[in-house]
């Protein structure tokens, strides 16, 4: 399935996929997206990651390949992983 990615989502995916299995900090993500110019608040990276995660899942039949490393950044897991889910059906951040 073909999914449209925004410029920011494409840049984030490239930054994550270029370092599979390795931690990509939010600072590294910000640099990849904005090259140090006119940077918005770092929380925007979480928004882009969430949108990108949903689009990848839609295109792959549910594969979750962006792991959140709470307080640090993200990790691209090409084969996918199963996030921990709490009793209320919400993703747990560990």
SEBA-527266 format. One record per atom (N, C-alpha, C, O, CB): atom name; residue number from 1; x, y, z. Coordinates in nm, 4 decimals, padded with zeros to 6 digits. Each point is the difference from the previous one (the first is absolute). Glycine has a CB too. Layout:
# SEBA-527266
CA:NUM:X:Y:Z
...
***
This chain:
# SEBA-527266
N:1:00.0843:-00.1178:00.0000
CA:1:-00.0843:00.1178:00.0000
C:1:00.0889:00.1241:00.0000
O:1:00.1004:00.0048:00.0710
CB:1:-00.2853:-00.1291:00.0510
N:2:00.1487:00.2225:-00.1999
CA:2:00.0765:00.1243:-00.0096
C:2:-00.0554:00.0999:00.1008
O:2:-00.1212:00.0189:00.0114
CB:2:00.1713:-00.0603:-00.2568
N:3:00.0411:00.1048:00.3182
CA:3:-00.0377:00.0977:00.1022
C:3:00.0774:00.1282:-00.0271
O:3:00.1203:-00.0035:-00.0258
CB:3:-00.1692:-00.1787:00.1979
N:4:-00.0200:00.2939:-00.1662
CA:4:00.0651:00.1298:-00.0189
C:4:00.0671:00.0427:00.1308
O:4:-00.0628:00.0004:00.1059
CB:4:-00.1072:00.0645:-00.2836
N:5:00.2965:-00.0294:00.1690
CA:5:00.0721:00.0536:00.1148
C:5:00.0292:00.1471:-00.0252
O:5:00.0322:00.0396:-00.1120
CB:5:00.0700:-00.2660:00.1633
N:6:-00.1135:00.3067:00.0532
CA:6:00.0384:00.1398:-00.0103
C:6:00.1523:00.0089:-00.0071
O:6:00.0695:-00.0989:00.0232
CB:6:-00.2771:00.1722:00.1038
N:7:00.2579:00.0429:-00.1584
CA:7:00.1453:00.0217:-00.0048
C:7:00.0629:-00.0335:00.1353
O:7:00.1048:-00.0643:00.0058
CB:7:-00.1353:00.2445:-00.1807
N:8:-00.0336:-00.1365:00.2840
CA:8:00.0528:-00.0260:00.1340
C:8:-00.0046:-00.1496:00.0337
O:8:00.0944:-00.0536:00.0582
CB:8:-00.1691:00.2832:00.0127
N:9:-00.0337:-00.2957:-00.1071
CA:9:-00.0101:-00.1440:00.0270
C:9:00.1055:-00.0766:-00.0787
O:9:00.0603:-00.0937:00.0522
CB:9:-00.3066:00.1179:-00.0087
N:10:00.2690:00.0148:-00.1682
CA:10:00.1028:-00.0649:-00.0825
C:10:00.1389:00.0197:00.0594
O:10:00.0802:-00.0933:00.0042
CB:10:-00.2227:00.1285:-00.2067
N:11:00.1705:00.0865:00.2483
CA:11:00.1302:00.0282:00.0604
C:11:00.0186:-00.0793:00.1296
O:11:00.1087:-00.0509:00.0270
CB:11:-00.1125:00.2808:-00.1291
N:12:-00.1021:-00.2401:00.1814
CA:12:00.0086:-00.0765:00.1246
C:12:00.0216:-00.1478:-00.0296
O:12:00.0840:-00.0640:00.0632
CB:12:-00.2329:00.2311:00.0509
N:13:00.0739:-00.2220:-00.2097
CA:13:00.0169:-00.1403:-00.0366
C:13:00.1423:-00.0258:-00.0493
O:13:00.0604:-00.1010:00.0361
CB:13:-00.3048:00.0864:-00.0946
N:14:00.2979:00.1040:-00.0229
CA:14:00.1366:-00.0163:-00.0495
C:14:00.1006:00.0015:00.1145
O:14:00.0936:-00.0799:00.0021
CB:14:-00.1606:00.1885:-00.2173
N:15:00.0474:-00.0169:00.3108
CA:15:00.0915:00.0089:00.1146
C:15:-00.0048:-00.1276:00.0838
O:15:00.1033:-00.0479:00.0466
CB:15:-00.1335:00.2973:-00.0429
N:16:-00.0888:-00.3036:00.0152
CA:16:-00.0146:-00.1215:00.0815
C:16:00.0493:-00.1234:-00.0746
O:16:00.0757:-00.0801:00.0549
CB:16:-00.2716:00.1841:00.0609
N:17:00.1533:-00.1194:-00.2409
CA:17:00.0334:-00.1203:-00.0773
C:17:00.1483:-00.0072:-00.0352
O:17:00.0513:-00.1086:-00.0271
CB:17:-00.2822:00.1112:-00.0651
N:18:00.3001:00.1103:00.0920
CA:18:00.1435:-00.0011:-00.0309
C:18:00.0829:-00.0552:00.1163
O:18:00.1189:-00.0280:-00.0155
CB:18:-00.1544:00.2244:-00.1357
N:19:-00.0286:-00.2117:00.2682
CA:19:00.0696:-00.0532:00.1178
C:19:-00.0853:-00.1103:00.0634
O:19:-00.0383:00.0125:00.1163
CB:19:00.1531:00.2115:-00.0758
N:20:-00.1454:-00.3315:-00.1135
CA:20:-00.0897:-00.1029:00.0530
C:20:00.0519:-00.0600:00.1309
O:20:00.1171:-00.0357:00.0126
CB:20:-00.1881:-00.0148:-00.2467
N:21:-00.0207:00.0410:00.3308
CA:21:00.0337:-00.0587:00.1293
C:21:00.0732:00.0920:00.0951
O:21:00.0220:-00.0357:00.1157
CB:21:-00.0137:-00.1760:-00.2318
N:22:00.0298:00.3298:00.0696
CA:22:00.0756:00.0927:00.0835
C:22:-00.0894:00.1138:00.0475
O:22:-00.0953:00.0381:-00.0679
CB:22:00.3056:-00.0964:-00.0563
N:23:-00.1788:00.1111:00.2398
CA:23:-00.0737:00.1133:00.0544
C:23:00.0273:00.1243:-00.0847
O:23:00.1148:00.0345:-00.0278
CB:23:-00.1035:-00.1340:00.2606
N:24:-00.1194:00.1654:-00.2729
CA:24:00.0098:00.1288:-00.0681
C:24:-00.0645:00.0998:00.0954
O:24:-00.1207:-00.0045:00.0236
CB:24:00.1143:-00.0964:-00.2634
N:25:00.0870:00.1904:00.2938
CA:25:-00.0505:00.0937:00.0993
C:25:-00.0921:00.1032:-00.0647
O:25:00.0001:00.0184:-00.1217
CB:25:00.2082:-00.0518:00.2578
N:26:-00.2866:00.0999:-00.0518
CA:26:-00.0871:00.1050:-00.0517
C:26:00.0830:00.1130:-00.0607
O:26:-00.0413:00.0609:-00.0987
CB:26:-00.1330:-00.1194:00.2711
N:27:00.2903:00.0866:-00.1148
CA:27:00.0879:00.1038:-00.0551
C:27:00.0457:-00.0386:-00.1405
O:27:00.0061:00.0854:-00.0886
CB:27:00.0708:-00.0244:00.3211
N:28:-00.0449:-00.1878:-00.2536
CA:28:00.0399:-00.0473:-00.1320
C:28:-00.1162:00.0114:-00.0980
O:28:00.0188:00.0367:-00.1159
CB:28:00.1471:-00.1932:00.2212
N:29:-00.2855:00.1248:-00.0580
CA:29:-00.1199:00.0112:-00.0838
C:29:-00.0245:00.1451:-00.0393
O:29:-00.0303:00.0293:-00.1157
CB:29:-00.0684:-00.2310:00.2285
N:30:00.1118:00.2925:-00.0162
CA:30:-00.0199:00.1428:-00.0276
C:30:00.1002:00.0483:-00.1043
O:30:-00.0357:00.0763:-00.0897
CB:30:-00.0511:-00.0413:00.3236
N:31:00.2103:-00.0783:-00.2228
CA:31:00.1027:00.0390:-00.0959
C:31:-00.0340:-00.0530:-00.1392
O:31:00.0161:00.0713:-00.0991
CB:31:00.1559:-00.0698:00.2831
N:32:-00.2189:-00.1258:-00.1919
CA:32:-00.0372:-00.0590:-00.1286
C:32:-00.1173:00.0731:-00.0640
O:32:-00.0054:00.0140:-00.1221
CB:32:00.0883:-00.2343:00.2038
N:33:-00.1760:00.2666:-00.0006
CA:33:-00.1187:00.0664:-00.0531
C:33:00.0206:00.1473:-00.0294
O:33:-00.0543:00.0515:-00.0978
CB:33:-00.0790:-00.2140:00.2227
N:34:00.2109:00.2314:-00.0420
CA:34:00.0076:00.1457:-00.0112
C:34:00.1406:00.0550:-00.0243
O:34:00.0158:00.1208:-00.0178
CB:34:-00.2111:-00.1148:00.1658
N:35:00.2968:-00.0909:-00.1490
CA:35:00.1389:00.0417:-00.0230
C:35:00.0405:00.1208:00.0852
O:35:00.0831:00.0806:-00.0417
CB:35:-00.1034:-00.1686:-00.1905
N:36:-00.0384:00.1000:00.3511
CA:36:00.0352:00.1072:00.0917
C:36:-00.0674:00.1334:-00.0277
O:36:00.0315:00.0991:00.0659
CB:36:00.1809:-00.2133:-00.0407
N:37:-00.3038:00.1193:-00.1203
CA:37:-00.0672:00.1249:-00.0370
C:37:-00.1461:-00.0024:00.0429
O:37:-00.0696:-00.0988:-00.0235
CB:37:00.2258:00.1252:-00.1708
N:38:-00.2023:00.0783:00.2551
CA:38:-00.1414:00.0181:00.0340
C:38:-00.0623:-00.1244:00.0655
O:38:-00.1070:-00.0458:-00.0401
CB:38:00.0910:00.2062:-00.1505
N:39:00.0838:-00.2126:00.2899
CA:39:-00.0476:-00.1215:00.0657
C:39:-00.1179:00.0308:00.0923
O:39:00.0082:00.0906:00.0829
CB:39:00.2235:-00.1875:-00.0958
N:40:-00.3411:00.0219:-00.0010
CA:40:-00.1105:00.0122:00.0949
C:40:00.0354:-00.0757:00.1282
O:40:00.1122:-00.0488:00.0134
CB:40:-00.2804:00.0702:-00.2033
N:41:00.0776:-00.0316:00.2810
CA:41:00.0222:-00.0743:00.1240
C:41:00.0269:-00.1470:-00.0327
O:41:-00.0602:-00.0554:-00.0920
CB:41:-00.0891:00.2160:00.2203
N:42:00.2388:-00.2230:-00.0537
CA:42:00.0400:-00.1395:-00.0250
C:42:-00.1156:-00.0981:00.0084
O:42:00.0093:-00.1101:-00.0543
CB:42:00.2127:00.1671:00.1440
N:43:-00.3302:-00.0204:-00.0235
CA:43:-00.1159:-00.0892:00.0133
C:43:-00.0601:-00.0335:-00.1371
O:43:-00.0690:-00.1009:-00.0141
CB:43:00.0219:00.1990:00.2415
N:44:00.0731:-00.0136:-00.3287
CA:44:-00.0535:-00.0250:-00.1338
C:44:00.0520:-00.1322:-00.0551
O:44:-00.0673:-00.0635:-00.0812
CB:44:00.0519:00.3107:00.0412
N:45:00.1331:-00.2892:00.0825
CA:45:00.0558:-00.1279:-00.0453
C:45:-00.0907:-00.1147:00.0423
O:45:-00.0187:-00.0950:-00.0761
CB:45:00.2519:00.1890:00.0901
N:46:-00.2899:-00.0867:00.1067
CA:46:-00.0931:-00.1038:00.0463
C:46:-00.1228:-00.0059:-00.0898
O:46:-00.0506:-00.1081:-00.0301
CB:46:00.1311:00.1400:00.2657
N:47:-00.1278:00.0838:-00.2779
CA:47:-00.1172:00.0070:-00.0880
C:47:00.0316:-00.0643:-00.1348
O:47:-00.0779:-00.0808:-00.0505
CB:47:00.0011:00.2922:00.1654
N:48:00.1919:-00.1752:-00.1732
CA:48:00.0393:-00.0583:-00.1278
C:48:00.0196:-00.1509:00.0119
O:48:-00.0398:-00.0744:-00.0897
CB:48:00.1485:00.2911:00.0267
N:49:-00.0484:-00.2625:00.1716
CA:49:00.0226:-00.1437:00.0206
C:49:-00.1327:-00.0740:00.0099
O:49:-00.0150:-00.1086:-00.0559
CB:49:00.2317:00.1583:00.1731
N:50:-00.3113:00.0078:-00.0475
CA:50:-00.1322:-00.0623:00.0141
C:50:-00.0688:-00.0127:-00.1355
O:50:-00.0536:-00.1058:-00.0330
CB:50:00.0343:00.2001:00.2650
N:51:00.0208:00.0124:-00.3099
CA:51:-00.0620:-00.0023:-00.1325
C:51:00.0715:-00.0990:-00.0918
O:51:-00.0644:-00.0751:-00.0733
CB:51:-00.0058:00.3145:00.1027
N:52:00.2029:-00.2390:-00.0250
CA:52:00.0785:-00.0906:-00.0823
C:52:-00.0260:-00.1453:00.0392
O:52:-00.0147:-00.0864:-00.0864
CB:52:00.1898:00.2643:00.0594
N:53:-00.1805:-00.2039:00.1557
CA:53:-00.0279:-00.1348:00.0503
C:53:-00.1335:-00.0512:-00.0553
O:53:-00.0092:-00.1146:-00.0441
CB:53:00.1405:00.1650:00.2544
N:54:-00.2343:00.0343:-00.2078
CA:54:-00.1327:-00.0385:-00.0500
C:54:00.0026:-00.0253:-00.1504
O:54:-00.0625:-00.0948:-00.0476
CB:54:-00.0433:00.2290:00.2309
N:55:00.1765:-00.0518:-00.2578
CA:55:00.0063:-00.0171:-00.1449
C:55:00.0758:-00.1265:-00.0383
O:55:-00.0398:-00.0702:-00.0929
CB:55:00.0295:00.3178:00.0668
N:56:00.1182:-00.2769:00.0963
CA:56:00.0757:-00.1232:-00.0275
C:56:-00.0864:-00.1205:00.0324
O:56:-00.0030:-00.0966:-00.0763
CB:56:00.2216:00.2127:00.1259
N:57:-00.2886:-00.1116:00.0621
CA:57:-00.0881:-00.1115:00.0378
C:57:-00.1091:-00.0203:-00.1052
O:57:-00.0323:-00.1137:-00.0342
CB:57:00.0776:00.1597:00.2782
N:58:-00.1016:00.0618:-00.2948
CA:58:-00.1044:-00.0101:-00.1021
C:58:00.0538:-00.0611:-00.1292
O:58:-00.0704:-00.0756:-00.0670
CB:58:-00.0432:00.2746:00.1678
N:59:00.2375:-00.1668:-00.1360
CA:59:00.0596:-00.0482:-00.1241
C:59:00.0520:-00.1430:00.0098
O:59:00.0186:-00.0666:-00.1018
CB:59:00.0413:00.3006:00.0513
N:60:-00.0363:-00.2811:00.1727
CA:60:00.0631:-00.1320:00.0175
C:60:-00.0900:-00.1020:00.0678
O:60:00.0456:-00.1089:00.0349
CB:60:00.1708:00.2252:-00.0228
N:61:-00.3420:-00.0831:00.0070
CA:61:-00.0894:-00.0947:00.0665
C:61:00.0186:-00.0047:00.1500
O:61:-00.0305:-00.1011:00.0632
CB:61:00.0320:-00.0307:-00.2692
N:62:00.0481:00.2395:00.2638
CA:62:00.0097:00.0093:00.1454
C:62:00.1392:-00.0065:00.0592
O:62:00.0138:-00.0028:00.1223
CB:62:-00.2316:-00.0965:-00.1231
N:63:00.3212:00.0968:-00.0814
CA:63:00.1375:-00.0063:00.0519
C:63:00.0328:00.1270:00.0785
O:63:-00.0176:00.1111:-00.0500
CB:63:00.0865:-00.2573:-00.1444
N:64:-00.0220:00.1291:00.3154
CA:64:00.0429:00.1131:00.0834
C:64:00.1518:-00.0040:00.0045
O:64:00.0581:-00.0873:00.0645
CB:64:-00.2726:00.0851:00.0769
N:65:00.2786:00.0956:-00.2090
CA:65:00.1461:-00.0057:-00.0086
C:65:00.0692:00.1222:00.0589
O:65:00.1220:00.0127:-00.0103
CB:65:-00.1497:-00.1507:-00.1917
N:66:-00.0487:00.2285:00.2639
CA:66:00.0606:00.1150:00.0665
C:66:-00.0206:-00.0161:00.1500
O:66:-00.1103:00.0175:00.0518
CB:66:00.0697:00.1336:-00.2532
N:67:00.1474:-00.1840:00.2684
CA:67:-00.0043:-00.0205:00.1451
C:67:00.0356:00.1305:00.0704
O:67:00.1023:00.0616:-00.0298
CB:67:-00.0409:-00.3061:00.0027
N:68:-00.1457:00.2856:00.1196
CA:68:00.0293:00.1179:00.0803
C:68:00.0916:-00.0391:00.1148
O:68:-00.0291:-00.0936:00.0744
CB:68:-00.1925:00.1976:-00.1360
N:69:00.3309:-00.0329:00.0756
CA:69:00.0910:-00.0182:00.1124
C:69:-00.0259:00.1199:00.0898
O:69:00.0584:00.1069:-00.0181
CB:69:00.1213:-00.2375:-00.1172
N:70:-00.2676:00.1112:00.2318
CA:70:-00.0543:00.1084:00.0800
C:70:00.1082:00.0904:00.0573
O:70:00.0955:-00.0464:00.0622
CB:70:-00.2871:-00.0999:-00.0081
N:71:00.1746:00.2759:-00.0761
CA:71:00.0923:00.0996:00.0513
C:71:00.1258:00.0191:-00.0832
O:71:00.0828:00.0859:00.0305
CB:71:-00.1703:-00.1412:00.1896
N:72:00.1021:-00.0257:-00.3266
CA:72:00.1236:00.0071:-00.0785
C:72:-00.0231:00.0192:-00.1492
O:72:00.0629:00.0855:-00.0624
CB:72:00.0402:-00.2291:00.2329
N:73:-00.1923:00.0648:-00.2273
CA:73:-00.0206:00.0089:-00.1448
C:73:-00.0714:-00.1219:-00.0525
O:73:-00.0967:-00.0477:00.0594
CB:73:00.3005:00.1868:-00.0790
N:74:-00.1548:-00.1896:-00.0935
CA:74:-00.0674:-00.1098:-00.0685
C:74:00.1011:-00.0985:-00.0549
O:74:00.1180:00.0308:-00.0166
CB:74:-00.3077:00.1206:-00.0411
N:75:00.1398:-00.2710:00.0301
CA:75:00.0823:-00.1049:-00.0601
C:75:-00.0818:-00.0618:-00.1136
O:75:-00.1174:-00.0325:00.0181
CB:75:00.2424:-00.0152:00.2025
N:76:-00.0626:00.0318:-00.3379
CA:76:-00.0659:-00.0639:-00.1133
C:76:00.0276:-00.1493:00.0071
O:76:00.1154:-00.0427:-00.0007
CB:76:-00.0942:00.2519:-00.1424
N:77:-00.1276:-00.2882:00.1500
CA:77:00.0103:-00.1463:00.0072
C:77:-00.0664:-00.0538:-00.1268
O:77:-00.1219:-00.0159:-00.0046
CB:77:00.1196:00.0107:00.2639
N:78:00.0829:-00.0228:-00.3622
CA:78:-00.0539:-00.0321:-00.1325
C:78:-00.0913:-00.1215:-00.0006
O:78:-00.0960:-00.0042:-00.0769
CB:78:00.2998:00.1028:-00.0184
N:79:-00.1759:-00.1977:00.1795
CA:79:-00.0849:-00.1193:00.0037
C:79:-00.1241:00.0200:00.0870
O:79:-00.0858:-00.0878:00.0089
CB:79:00.2896:-00.0511:-00.0446
N:80:-00.2119:00.2554:00.0995
CA:80:-00.1137:00.0311:00.0865
C:80:00.0199:-00.0546:00.1399
O:80:00.0875:-00.0830:00.0246
CB:80:-00.2356:00.0820:-00.2236
N:81:00.0666:00.0486:00.2886
CA:81:00.0047:-00.0458:00.1384
C:81:-00.1391:00.0151:00.0580
O:81:-00.0855:00.0666:-00.0583
CB:81:00.3302:-00.0021:00.0841
N:82:-00.2670:-00.1257:00.0880
CA:82:-00.1283:00.0087:00.0665
C:82:00.0146:00.0925:00.1198
O:82:00.0684:-00.0335:00.0967
CB:82:-00.1340:-00.1992:-00.1736
N:83:00.0010:00.3497:00.0709
CA:83:00.0075:00.0898:00.1163
C:83:-00.0777:-00.0577:00.1166
O:83:-00.0972:-00.0731:-00.0188
CB:83:00.1210:00.2706:-00.1329
N:84:00.0193:-00.1645:00.2712
CA:84:-00.0714:-00.0434:00.1195
C:84:-00.1325:00.0746:00.0057
O:84:-00.0048:00.1211:-00.0214
CB:84:00.2217:-00.1707:00.1449
N:85:-00.3250:-00.0233:-00.0945
CA:85:-00.1321:00.0601:00.0079
C:85:-00.0565:-00.0248:00.1393
O:85:00.0017:-00.1126:00.0497
CB:85:-00.0396:00.0802:-00.2988
N:86:-00.0121:00.1388:00.3114
CA:86:-00.0551:-00.0105:00.1348
C:86:-00.1408:-00.0559:-00.0004
O:86:-00.0558:-00.0302:-00.1056
CB:86:00.1975:00.2212:00.1735
N:87:-00.1981:-00.2045:00.0492
CA:87:-00.1322:-00.0601:00.0149
C:87:-00.1116:00.0822:-00.0643
O:87:-00.1087:-00.0526:-00.0238
CB:87:00.1901:-00.0490:00.2338
N:88:-00.0568:00.2285:-00.2384
CA:88:-00.1014:00.0837:-00.0632
C:88:00.0208:00.0083:-00.1513
O:88:-00.0648:00.0799:-00.0675
CB:88:00.0459:00.0518:00.2798
N:89:00.1094:-00.2146:-00.2652
CA:89:00.0244:-00.0023:-00.1420
C:89:00.0877:00.1120:-00.0518
O:89:00.0078:00.0205:-00.1212
CB:89:-00.2224:-00.1292:00.1032
N:90:00.2800:00.1809:00.1050
CA:90:00.0887:00.1099:-00.0386
C:90:00.1435:-00.0503:-00.0035
O:90:00.0392:-00.0863:00.0785
CB:90:-00.1964:00.2567:00.0230
N:91:00.2362:-00.1139:-00.1955
CA:91:00.1421:-00.0315:-00.0049
C:91:00.0671:00.0431:00.1285
O:91:-00.0269:00.1092:00.0499
CB:91:00.0266:-00.0853:-00.2987
N:92:00.0865:-00.1068:00.3030
CA:92:00.0766:00.0371:00.1176
C:92:00.1329:00.0587:-00.0445
O:92:00.0640:-00.0501:-00.0925
CB:92:-00.1754:-00.1302:00.2303
N:93:00.1513:00.2856:-00.0717
CA:93:00.1286:00.0617:-00.0305
C:93:00.0976:-00.0483:00.1057
O:93:-00.0163:00.0266:00.1191
CB:93:-00.0905:00.1795:-00.2280
N:94:00.2085:-00.2778:00.0630
CA:94:00.0997:-00.0535:00.0922
C:94:00.1358:00.0556:-00.0292
O:94:00.0967:-00.0342:00.0681
CB:94:-00.2287:-00.1718:-00.0452
***
